[in-house]
């Protein structure tokens, strides 16, 4: 559940200040008249740094949420090698089998231009599940027909095991709202609003006395995985 490395921060070294003071008469006599070239170079350097800062700011405004990049990659996996996607979603969460197949998928270079794809297991698995649902009208129809079940507070746990059980409870308690969540754009205000619309399920599934700051993206990914499993046809 570690964050993937996506952004490098560039820190400009401070420009050293020039020592202040009056030169001695002897120094004034021996030093030829200055053309102020050093100060001109300093000005050009500051202007260059300013342009670089503006360019970095513009680039930062254009950064796409990393989950969107992973979602696009997952959509390509479904198109290029759907058996790999199904194999990943058929493994138990947070097991060696899951990690092995997800690692294999991440190395499928036909779906990405970068040298590698790095991320959390839940991010890639959630993206595969979400794309699997979006691409299959039959799955969406089965999910739309599901009746909600009463929320039962999940046991207190830690790490991904808790998020997975918590999200599974939410998906079962409110499948319609969970499906609506997957229809929103990643990182949008609609996504946050859709999560808030499931307040009753969120509260009903929370362990008694527990405090959990909801990571919208993490919960969404695990809700997608839960919905995918709920949409499976028995014996198919």
N, C-alpha and C positions, 0 to 999 in steps of 0.2 A: 504494500500500500504506500510505497514511496512515490513521491512526485517525480515525473520524468524530467530530464534535463533538456530545456528548450531554449532558454534565454541566457545570453552572455552579457555581462554588464561591463561597459567600457568606462574606465575612470581615467580622466586626463590628469597628468601630473601638474601640480601648480608651477607656474612660471616663477623662477627665483627672482627675488627683488634685487635691484641694484644698490650697492652700498652708497650711502650718501656721505658727503664730506667735501671739504675744499682742498684741492690739490695744492702742493707747495709751489712756490714761485719757480723752483728748479724744474719741477715736473711740467709746469705750464710752458716753460721755455723749450724743453726737449720734445714735448708731444706735438706732432703736427696738427693743424686745424682739423677738426672732425667734420665729416660729411653728414653726420647724424644717421649713418647707414644702419647702425645697430638698433636705433629706435624705430627706424622704418621697418626693419625685419620683425621687430617685436609687434608692431602694429599689424603687419600682414599675418603673423602667427595668430594673434588674437582674432582677427577677422576669419581666418581659416577655422579656428576652433569654434567660433560662433556658428559658421555655416554647418559644421559637423553636428553641433548640438541641435540645430534646427532640423537637419536631415534625420537624426535619431528620433526626435520627437514625432516627426511625420510618420516614420516607420512604426513607432510604438502605437500610434493611433490606428494603424492598419493591421495590427497583429490579430490573427484569427485564433479563437479559443482552441487550445490543444485538443479538447475532446472532439471538436469539429473535424480536425485533421485525422484523428483516429477513426471517427465515424466514416469519413470518405474512404479511408483505407479498408475498413471492414466491409463497406459496400462493394469494393473491388474484389475482396476475398470471396464474397458470395457469388459474384459474376464469374470469377476465374477458377476458383476451386471450392465449390460449395461443400464438398465432403469434409474438408478441413474445418469449416465453420461448424458443421453439424457435430463433428467429432469433439470439438472444443466444448460445445454447449451440452454434450452428453456426459461430460466428466463432473465429478463432485467438486464443489467450490473449495479452493485453497488446498488442493492435493498435489502430490508430485505429478500425477497424470495430467491434471489441468495445466500445470506450469510447463510441462514438456510440450504439449500440443500448442499452447499459446506462443511459446518460444519459437516453435517451428513456423507458425503463422507469421510472426513478426519478422522472420527472415525471408519471407516470400517477396523477393525484390521486384517481381513483375507489377506490384501494386504501389510502389513508392519510389520516388526519385532520390530520396535521401540515402546516405550510406547505411542507415539502420533506423529502426523504429524502437523507441524505448518508452516504457510506461508501466503503470500499475496493471496487475492482472485484471482487476475489476473494471478498469477503463476499456481494455480491449474486449473482454468478455461481454460487457454491457453493450458496447458498440455492435458486436456481432449479433447479440440477441435483438437489439432494437432494429437493426437492418433486416434481420430475418423476419421480424413481425411486419415491418413496412412493406416488404417485397411479397408477402403472402396474404392474399385477400381472405383465404380460408381461415388462417390463424386469427386475423383481425375479427372475422365474423364469429368465431368460437369465443373469443375473448369478450366481444360485445354482448354475447348471450349469457355470460356467466352471471349468476346471482351472488351478491356479496354474502360473506359469512361473518358472524360476529367476531370482532377483534378480541384476541386473547393476548394478554401481556406476555412478551417473550422473556426468557430468563436473562438475567444479567450476564453479559459476556464482554469480551474485549476484542478490539481489532475488527478484522473483516468478518469473523464469525458472527459478531453481533450485528453488523450492518446487513449481512445476508439474511439472518433470521428476522430482523426488524423489517426489512424491505419486503420479504416474502409475506409477512403478516399484513402489511399495508396493501400489497397487491391483491390479496385474497379478500380483505375487508372492504376494499373499494376498487374493484377491477375497472369500472368505467372511468373513474377519475385518474387511475393509473395509466390507462390507455391514452387519455387526453393529455397527460403529462408528456408522453412520448411524441405527441403531435406538435409540441412547441419547439421553437428554435433554441438550441443550446446557448446558454448565457444571456437569454433575453428576459425582459420583465414578465413576459407571458409564462416563462418557465417557473419563475418564482411564484407568480399568482396561482399557477396550477398546483404547485406544491402546497401552498397555503390553503387551497380548496380542499385538501385532504386532511385538514386539521383533526377531525374526529378520529380518523384511522391512525394518524400519527400519535395522538394522545392515547388511544385505546391499545396500541401495540407496545407502548413504552413500558419498561419494567417499573414496578412500583418503587417510588422514591429515587429513581435514577434521573440523572441530568445528562442530556446529550444535545450538543449543538449540531443541528442538522447540516450536513454537507450536501447541498442540493445535488451536485453532480454525482457524488458517490452513491447517494440513495437512489437517484434516477437510474444509474447503471445497474444496480442490483434489483430494482423494481423491474427493469426490462428483462433481466435474466429470469426472474420469478415468473413474469408473464409468459415468456417463451415456454417455460416448462409447463405452465398451466394450460397452454394452447396445444400441447402435444396430443396426438390421437393415440389412445391406448392400442398397442399391438401393431401400430403402423411401422 
